[in-house]
Amino acid sequence: MKRYLLLMILTLALCTSCSLDNDNSAEFYIEVMPVQSVEIPEEFVQGETYEIFMTYIRPSTCHVFNNLVFDIQNHERTVTILNTVYPQEECSFEAEEETISFELTVSGTETYLFKFFQGTVEGVDHYHLVEVPVVE
């Protein structure tokens, strides 16, 4: 997962941070944001659609929600939040909580395992794990 995420971020940064100006400064870059909390049902019903909410700390007004990255393997989902950071802008550095969500339509009857990225400590990725059983 770490390699996939790093490769995706580097590719996105290389493709989007190039400038035709010769000032050699990046206009923006992508930053992975740790998930602080999650609102998710205790169980799913097969075929139903659910909205899952995640809260993270946005460190400044220069940080803008960009996208969610999903690594999906069967009924296991690794979820990562990406922000675009605009360092040349005038920013307020008062951190504030931001809540985002995604929808999931439940397929199959197996228990879902969600791994919400919470950051890296000493080179080791940490995740908030949530198992959600599927009932009929």
Secondary structure, DSSP 8 states (H G I E B T S, - for coil): -HHHHHHHHHHHHHHHS--SSSS---S-EEEEE-EEEEE--S-EETT-EEEEEEEEEE-STTEEEEEEEEEEETTEEEEEEEEEE-TTS------EEEEEEEEEE--SSS-EEEEEEEEEETTEEEEEEEEE-EE-
